[in-house]
């Protein structure tokens, strides 16, 4: 039986599923490489407490992967570690060599567009301790800003505008998908570049209606087809309630 890796993720509440887009990126990468893994979702307080103590890293984040080399933290660092230890000519995360351009686009373009869609749904799932941490770190304690985001995603008209903003950014990814033959970024096989974007689709499912409207629509047909292909390849189901 092949090795099963343990990946620490982010849970909104005790015993909840992973909600972190960056953990979803690692999950997708491991699925692409055919690796078995077990995600252990931890709440913000546990990450800042127990995981920081276990790893000896006060600034530890998730994903964090347990390996024979020790703890590897950050989806980009994990992708490179996985490629080094498990990449093959037929199954690789970086078919054209190490390339971070899609990750950079995700962080500078996609993530900012997705946050107004993601954060209210994530907030609704959290327990008290996690909510306190989330409010203080993501909103700098600004309750008014948080309440505005929640109100916006609950209002159909404003939520539609948020989805449209995400669609506009995804039109750039639509063009990227059209640069090569095949449904994925680099052609016929998925790679880390696909995972870097797919992680946000998965986490966006905390707000399923607006997320579906943003990603699966006639305006970006390649993206719509790509979402279905990535779901088929990775078999990742967020499992949000």
Secondary structure, DSSP 8 states (H G I E B T S, - for coil): ---EEEEEEEBSSTT--B--HHHHHHHHHHHHTT-EEEEEEE-HHHIIIIIHHHHT-TT--S-EEEETTEEEESHHHHHHHHHHHH--SSS-S-TTSS--HHHHHIIIIIHHHHHHHHHHHHHHH--HHHHHHHHHHHSTT-HHHHHHHHHHHHSHHHHHHHHHHHHHHHHHHHHHHTTSSSSBTTBSS--HHHHHHHHHHHHGGGGHHHHHHHHSSGGGHHHHHHHHHHHHHH-------
